[in-house]
Amino acid sequence: QQQSYPLSVCRAVSVRTAHHKLVLRSDPSVADESLVHELYDLRDDPLELSNLYGEVNMSAITAELRSRLLRWYIQTSDTAPRRMDPRDGDYEWPQPYAARTARTEGAARTART
């Protein structure tokens, strides 16, 4: 499914302090961020049972954690590594867009014949 419908796979990043944990997800099928993102108070809720994301009184904490996450990406240029995927053929992952498109179109042509 990930190969055929890459947008159906949710990507996630997180950042935490001793007191809070923020999880951000990219789910293009969901318009309301509060349904996919998570924020927890680790001192009061160590089992992470109460999602505080989107609550007005948590907006400053959410902004601070988002800022830390952005700063991390800027400082480290953190990206997904390009490598050969031994599980599925001999191609580079993540694939360049042209290669993904050609592979998908080739599979569709084979299925039609």
N, C-alpha and C positions, 0 to 999 in steps of 0.2 A: 504494500500500500504506500509506503514512503516513497518508492520510486515513481509510482504512477500519480500519486496525489500528494506532493510534498507539503502543500499548505495544510493538510490534515494532521500533520505531526506538530504537536505543540513544542515550542522551544522554551526553555526556562533559564533564568539566571537568578542568583540570590546573593545577598549580602547580609552579614550579621554583626552585631556587637555583643557585648556581654549581656545586654539587656533586651535587644530587639532583633528580629529576623524578618527580612523582606524578601519575598519571592515574586518575580515578575515573569509573566508568561506571554508569549505571542500566540494568540489564537484569533486569526482573522474572521472566524465565523461568529465571534462573540463581540457585540457592540459595547457592552457594559464592562469596563475594566474590573470593577469590583467583583465580578463573577469568576475571574481567573487569577487575579493577583491575591497575595496573602501577606499579612503583617501580623506578627505575634509578639507579645510581651513575654519574654522567656523567663522572667522572674516570677510573674504572677500566673503564668500559664505554661509551665515547662513541657507539658505534653502537646502543646500547640493545638488546642481544641477550639479556641475562640479566635476567629479571624477578625482582626481589627482594621483591615484595609478599607479605606473609604470613610472611616469615621472622622468627623470634623476635628475632634480633640487629638487626633493622631496625625494631622496633616503636616505639622512641623517635623515630626519624626520621619514620616514617609519621605518628605522632601530631602532631609538630611541623608537618609540611606540611599535614595536615588542619586544624590550628588556624589556620594562615596563610590557608588557603582560606576557612574560615568567617569569619575576621576581614575578609577582602576583601569577602565578600558582605554582611556587616553594615555595613561602612563605606561601600560604594558602592551598596547596595540593587540590586545587579546583577540585572537581569531581562531576559527577551527583549523586544525592542521591539515595540509594536503598530504595524503598518503595512499598507497595502493590498498585496496580492500580485498583481502584474500578470500572472502566468503562468496563473492559474486563476480566472477570473471576477473579480468586483469585490467581494470580501469581505475583511474585516479578518482579519489573521493575527497571532498565533494566535487562532482563533475562540473565542468564548465557548461553553461546553458546550452550551447550548440550541440554538445555531445549528448546531453540528456534528451534534447528534442529529437535528434536523429535516432537515438536508440528507441524511444517511445514510438516514433512514426514507423520504424522498421518492424517493431513487434506488432503494431496494428496492421501493417500490410501483410505480415505472415499469417495473422489470425484470419484475415479476410479470404485468403487463398486456400 
